[in-house]
Amino acid sequence: MPSAELIKAIRAEYSLPWRGIHGIAHWARVLENGLRLATLTGARLDVVRLFAVFHDSKRINEGHDPNHGHRGAAFAARLRGTLFRISDEDFELLRLACEDHTEGKTAADVTIQTCWDADRLDLGRVGILLDRKHLCTQAARSPAMIAWAYERGVSNVVPAMVTTDWEC
């Protein structure tokens, strides 16, 4: 789980509303989506966990922001070694997952695919019912997984970790 210290450092530089559509509750749902998917895909858990908190951490608006994934990856690189540790190989997966998460790609390493699916499965928060063809993994394409994630996004579920571990 990303530490409270890491979340505090990210929050200190986050420029949007903390509880906005790209904020903390979204990150926690992406994390829960990713962890659920990873049990089925075999994705690297450290990458999935870090992707959840970095992928939108450097957005400058709630709308079109094409470079936010690159900024999030650079931010992760800056905090790496002080607030979290990850191998070079896993960091490369994290970097690619963050940089390309809004590009609509589906072909990549299974860990990257799991990260992208975890984020896409939370599009219900903005009223989008995701088409299965935009998902990368069979696990994410499951009608049960899509329905579970969509309902949580539409209902703006705030996972318990937000209030118990991450609210700084």
N, C-alpha and C positions, 0 to 999 in steps of 0.2 A: 504494500500500500504506500503511495506517496506520503512522505512524512509531513507533519504539521509545519515544520520549519520550511520545507520546500514550498508548500502551499502559501505560507506567509510571504516568502520571497517573491513568488509569482504575483500574489495579490498586490504587493507594494508597487509593481510596475504595470498592473492591469489597468487599462484606460477606459474600459466600458463599465456599465453597471454590473456589480458583482453578481447580482441575481438576474441579470439580463438573459436574453435568449442564447447567447454564446458564453455565458458565465458558469459559475461553480456547479449549479444543479445539472447543467448539460454535461460538464466534464465528468461528474459522478455517474450519470446515466451511461455515458460512453464507456467509463471504466467497468461498470456492471455488465453492459452489453459485451464488452471485450473479454472479460473474464469468463462469462458464460460461453461465448464462442470458442475461446481458447481451449476449454475442456474437450471440445469436439474437433478442433483443427490442429491442436498441438503447437499453437503459436507460442513464442517466447514471452512469458508473463511480464518480465521486467520492461520489455519494449511496450507491450500493451498498456501497462500501468502508466508509464511516462508519456506515451502518446496522448492518453486521455487528458492530462493536465497541460501539455505543451501545445497541442495542435491549434487551439484558438487563443492561446495566451497573449499573443501580440496583435490581435485585431485592433484596428483603429476606428472601426464603425461596425454596425450590425448588418450592413448591406454588403454590396460588392467591395471586396478587399482582396484583390488577387495575390498579393505578396505576403499575406499574413502567415501562411504556412512556412515560408522561408524565414520570416522573422522569428517565428516560434522555434524553428530548428536552431537558429543562431543563438537564441536565448538559452535553449537547452545546452548548447555547447559551452556557453559562458558559465552556467551553473554546474556543469559536469565536473566532478572531482572535489567539489566543496559541499554541495547539498545532496548529491547522489553520485553513485558510482555505477558504471556500466562498461562492459568490454567494448573494444573498438568495433568489433563485428556487430554487436547489438546496437551501438550508437549509430552505425551506418544505416541499419534498418529503421531506427527511430527518425533519423534525418530524412530519409526518403519518404517515410510514411507521412511525416508532417508536411514536407514540401509539396507532395503531390496529392494530398487528401481531397482537394477540391477539383481536381482535373478530370474526374469521371473515369479514370482508368480502372481496369479490373484485373489485369495481368501483372503479377508481381510475386515475390516471396510470400509464403502463406502467413507469416507474421504481419507483413505489411497489409495483405488482404484483410486479415482479421481486424487490424486497426481501422482501415477504411470502412469496413462493414459496421463496426461498432459505432462509428460516427454517423454513417448514413442511416442506420436503424433508428436514430433519434430525430429524424426529420419530422416526425409527428408533432414535435413541439412547435413547428411553424405551419402545421396543417397539411403537410405533404404525406400522402400514403405512397410509400416507395414501391416502384415497379421492381420485381425480382431480378430483371435483367441488369439492373444497375448494381447488384450485389456480386461479390467476388466468390464467396464460399458457399458450398452446399449447406453448411450449418446455418448461415444467415438467410438463405433462401427458403428455409423451412417456414411454411405458413404459420406454425405455432410461434416461432421466434419473431417473425414480422408482427404478428398480432400482439404478442407480449410487449415488444418494444414500442410499437405504435401507441398502444394504450397508455403506457408510462409517459411517453412524450406529450401526447395530447392532454393528459391530466396534469402535466407538469409535476410529476412525482419528484420529490426532493429526497434522494437516498439518505439514509440515516448517517452515513459517514460525513455528510456536509455539516450537520449540526453537532455531531459528537467528536469528529476528528479534525475537520477542515475549517470550521468557522473561526477565522482569526480576528 
